[in-house]
């Protein structure tokens, strides 16, 4: 087997200690790896590189495509950019993978059967950071969900489930409310799931799904979800598992991948020889599976489980009555190496496949896209915010093939036929549509905006309305 070449970053604080421990275990397990070492983190920041990553490191990362990274320290004060965010965005690492598992009775946990993985889309959703303040009272953020972005993360979740011998993938969205954005995520999940008949697929609304993560995590296996929900769910799950120091994570892209522990650099215990290398070792196991080295990953994982089972624990997980021996970093590493080739007896042995994880997505088929109208957003704070007063003004602007269909405020229809109890802000959406069965022309929209301007109405935003193969690509107003 040809060796795989990866990039190693020793990091800061306890980073060098736990990385040395992990590399010892990889070598003892005869993992077919070679590596190049880069310097990133605090020392680089101090040299004036605000990203914490020097130019020469980028060349190595891009050449090797796989990075195993120990925790780094970001100096306090303004101007320093997060290395993780920089790597994720620059390298297109679209999938964040966070396993959350309990190891009871050998490590205390309130949920002894918990063993789930949260796979979070990492680039889109509300985390695009596209925000605007449009009126004195109203702000907005754009939620971006794309077909290729969604298919990439959903397909990765199913491929991950296969590679790790998982039984079920659960999609969590809020598509009962956000029918277009979260609806697209759900529809693509259903389509991709048909290609994996060996894996159970289900969907849950994210609010009840989050409740089940908190109360019944043992009922879940692999969760795939958009960015914001995944961010929240992964922190909840990590807290429930009670084993943050034992957890690794990965950030996967179409060309690159980064593997790391989820804990920080812990400078307060650096150099004391007591750090637990388990989180980074778990990240290395994920890296091996990603590279198609599942057999080696399995050998290391099972040796680590045997060490936990035998009660040989570092200080962070040592418990009187549960643990047998309290050890430091080196002795814990030695114990794992001594158990290579063994399988645990009480904890579930790990089973990984050597196939690696395929990353691909299809191109959506061409469709008929037609412009049928426009939503015109206004900043209007007159006449006690009476929707009927605004409605009559805006109704008079209909013409040249576009007619006012409705006015909403904060998504609720207020004209025509709104209710007096509905609270109205200074932010209004006026929907104009072409006649049924007719297309709109962009010059009609420009002419409409001219009429708004001449009427003294402040347009703050427009959103063109399209149909795709005759299906509206826009949501109805609440109460419409």
Secondary structure by P-SEA (a helix, b strand, c coil): cbbbbbbbbbcccaaaaaaaaaaaaaaaacccccbbbbbbcaaaaaacccccccaaaaaaaaaaccccccbbbbbcccccccaaaaaaaaacccbbbbbbbbcccccccccccbbbbbbbbccccccccccccccccbbbbbbbbcaaaaaaaaaaaaaaaaaacccbbbbbcccccccccaaaaaaaaaaaaaaccccccccccaaaaaaaaacccccccbbbbccaaaaaaaaaaaaaacccccbbbbbbcccbbbbbbcccccccccccccccaaaaaaaaaaaaaaacaaaaaaaaaaaaaaaaaaccccccccccccccccccaaaaaaaaaaaccccccccbbbbbbccccccccccccbbbbbbcbbbbbbbcccccccaaaaaaaaaaacccccccccccccccccccccccccccccbbbbbbbccccbbbbaaaaaaaaaaaaaacccccbbbbbbbccccccccccccc
